Amino acid sequence: MDALDEEALQVLLPRLRRFARSLAGDPAAADDLVQAALERALRRWGSRRDAEALQPWLFSILYRQFVDEHRRGRRWQRLLALLGAQDAPTAPSPEQIHADRLQLAAFARLPAEQRALLLLVAVEGFSYREAADTLGVPIGTVMSRLSRARDRLRAAADEAPTPTRRLRGVP
């Protein structure tokens, strides 16, 4: 592996870990998934067709590794975090924490295919074409799965209970 490829791999590693955590739901399982995907990628390093497409190639390998493990009956847990933890300038309100947990729970209930697409497009910034190539599905499938996933998340947000009374002095 030449130095440029090594540097590019190091830049992508946090993104691969974040994607793996979203799929596996457990930091230890995610690390195992990233390691297995990187081992597979290194074994097949010479088979890369496009040196410029390292990111979609690695994400594709990681996703397929997850699907393979899932098909063999490995259990995965609930989604722990979509994005890397960042300190908020102010503490969120209990209502915001509750709403966020409901949204994460709704996200966790989505099928793995829809979760993966949302993460690739919304979090990782993949184009629909890159997501389609990464997951090995037609672009129309990407668009319909994203639409269904977004509809389900909107419906879950609309069904979420809202506080019926406010505390005095709180707007």
QUIJOSUL-V791057 format. One record per residue. N is the residue number from 0. RES is the residue in one letter. PHI is phi in degrees with one decimal (999 if undefined). PSI is psi in radians with two decimals (none if undefined). NEAR is the number of other ideal C-beta (glycine too) atoms within 10 Angstrom. Layout:
BEGIN
N&RES&PHI&PSI&NEAR, N&RES&PHI&PSI&NEAR
END
This chain:
BEGIN
0&M&999&2.22&9, 1&D&-80.7&2.93&7, 2&A&-60.6&-0.67&7, 3&L&-63.4&-0.76&10, 4&D&-64.3&-0.70&13, 5&E&-63.2&-0.74&10, 6&E&-65.3&-0.76&10, 7&A&-63.2&-0.67&16, 8&L&-64.6&-0.72&16, 9&Q&-65.3&-0.60&9, 10&V&-68.8&-0.64&11, 11&L&-80.6&-0.32&16, 12&L&-56.0&-0.81&13, 13&P&-61.7&-0.64&10, 14&R&-68.8&-0.68&17, 15&L&-63.1&-0.73&22, 16&R&-62.9&-0.76&17, 17&R&-62.2&-0.76&19, 18&F&-63.5&-0.75&26, 19&A&-63.9&-0.70&26, 20&R&-62.6&-0.66&23, 21&S&-67.9&-0.57&25, 22&L&-79.4&-0.83&23, 23&A&-82.1&-0.57&24, 24&G&81.5&-0.07&18, 25&D&-136.7&2.25&17, 26&P&-56.9&-0.72&13, 27&A&-67.2&-0.76&8, 28&A&-65.1&-0.63&19, 29&A&-65.5&-0.75&23, 30&D&-61.3&-0.72&14, 31&D&-62.4&-0.71&16, 32&L&-64.4&-0.77&25, 33&V&-62.9&-0.77&21, 34&Q&-61.5&-0.79&12, 35&A&-63.6&-0.69&17, 36&A&-66.9&-0.72&22, 37&L&-67.2&-0.65&18, 38&E&-61.6&-0.76&12, 39&R&-63.2&-0.74&16, 40&A&-63.8&-0.75&20, 41&L&-65.8&-0.64&11, 42&R&-64.7&-0.54&9, 43&R&-108.8&0.36&11, 44&W&-54.4&-0.70&11, 45&G&-70.9&-0.27&6, 46&S&-89.5&0.00&8, 47&R&-62.0&2.31&14, 48&R&-86.9&-0.65&6, 49&D&-125.9&1.92&9, 50&A&-63.9&-0.42&10, 51&E&-77.5&-0.30&8, 52&A&-102.9&0.74&14, 53&L&-62.5&-0.78&17, 54&Q&-60.0&-0.97&18, 55&P&-61.9&-0.60&21, 56&W&-63.3&-0.82&20, 57&L&-67.4&-0.72&24, 58&F&-64.5&-0.64&26, 59&S&-64.7&-0.78&20, 60&I&-62.0&-0.77&19, 61&L&-62.4&-0.78&26, 62&Y&-64.0&-0.77&25, 63&R&-65.2&-0.60&15, 64&Q&-63.0&-0.76&22, 65&F&-61.2&-0.83&24, 66&V&-61.1&-0.75&16, 67&D&-59.4&-0.81&12, 68&E&-65.3&-0.69&18, 69&H&-64.3&-0.72&14, 70&R&-65.9&-0.51&8, 71&R&-79.3&0.08&7, 72&G&94.0&0.15&6, 73&R&-69.9&2.42&13, 74&R&-86.5&2.57&10, 75&W&-126.5&2.69&17, 76&Q&-101.0&3.13&10, 77&R&-63.5&2.63&11, 78&L&-63.2&2.21&20, 79&L&-92.7&-0.69&14, 80&A&-158.4&2.45&12, 81&L&-86.9&-0.78&17, 82&L&-113.9&2.75&10, 83&G&-58.9&2.54&10, 84&A&-65.8&2.28&6, 85&Q&-129.4&2.40&6, 86&D&-69.8&2.24&4, 87&A&-82.3&2.54&8, 88&P&-64.1&-0.54&5, 89&T&-130.6&2.71&5, 90&A&-71.8&2.41&8, 91&P&-70.6&2.70&11, 92&S&-74.2&2.78&10, 93&P&-57.8&-0.63&9, 94&E&-64.7&-0.70&10, 95&Q&-67.6&-0.70&11, 96&I&-61.1&-0.79&11, 97&H&-62.1&-0.80&14, 98&A&-62.0&-0.72&16, 99&D&-64.4&-0.71&11, 100&R&-64.9&-0.68&11, 101&L&-63.1&-0.72&15, 102&Q&-66.9&-0.73&15, 103&L&-64.6&-0.66&15, 104&A&-64.9&-0.72&13, 105&A&-63.7&-0.72&18, 106&F&-62.0&-0.73&20, 107&A&-65.9&-0.46&15, 108&R&-80.4&-0.22&14, 109&L&-65.7&2.61&20, 110&P&-60.1&2.64&12, 111&A&-54.8&-0.65&14, 112&E&-63.5&-0.71&17, 113&Q&-72.6&-0.69&19, 114&R&-60.7&-0.81&20, 115&A&-59.7&-0.78&24, 116&L&-64.9&-0.76&29, 117&L&-59.6&-0.73&21, 118&L&-66.5&-0.78&23, 119&L&-63.7&-0.76&26, 120&V&-81.7&-0.86&18, 121&A&-82.2&-0.63&13, 122&V&-95.7&-0.85&14, 123&E&-86.8&-0.19&19, 124&G&78.3&0.37&10, 125&F&-69.0&2.56&21, 126&S&-75.2&2.89&13, 127&Y&-59.4&-0.69&15, 128&R&-64.0&-0.79&11, 129&E&-63.0&-0.71&20, 130&A&-65.1&-0.73&27, 131&A&-61.6&-0.80&20, 132&D&-65.3&-0.70&19, 133&T&-63.7&-0.74&25, 134&L&-92.7&-0.10&22, 135&G&70.6&0.67&11, 136&V&-128.1&2.78&15, 137&P&-66.3&2.70&10, 138&I&-63.6&-0.56&14, 139&G&-63.1&-0.63&10, 140&T&-65.8&-0.70&15, 141&V&-59.2&-0.85&24, 142&M&-64.5&-0.74&15, 143&S&-70.3&-0.68&13, 144&R&-66.0&-0.70&21, 145&L&-63.3&-0.74&18, 146&S&-62.2&-0.81&11, 147&R&-63.6&-0.72&15, 148&A&-64.3&-0.79&22, 149&R&-64.4&-0.70&15, 150&D&-61.3&-0.75&10, 151&R&-65.4&-0.69&16, 152&L&-67.6&-0.68&17, 153&R&-64.1&-0.76&11, 154&A&-62.2&-0.71&11, 155&A&-64.4&-0.68&16, 156&A&-67.6&-0.65&12, 157&D&-69.1&-0.53&7, 158&E&-84.1&-0.20&9, 159&A&-63.2&2.39&14, 160&P&-67.2&2.52&8, 161&T&-114.0&2.63&6, 162&P&-60.8&2.32&9, 163&T&-91.5&-0.38&5, 164&R&-134.2&2.68&5, 165&R&-110.2&2.68&8, 166&L&-74.6&2.62&7, 167&R&-61.7&2.39&5, 168&G&82.0&-0.06&5, 169&V&-106.8&2.13&6, 170&P&-66.5&none&4
END
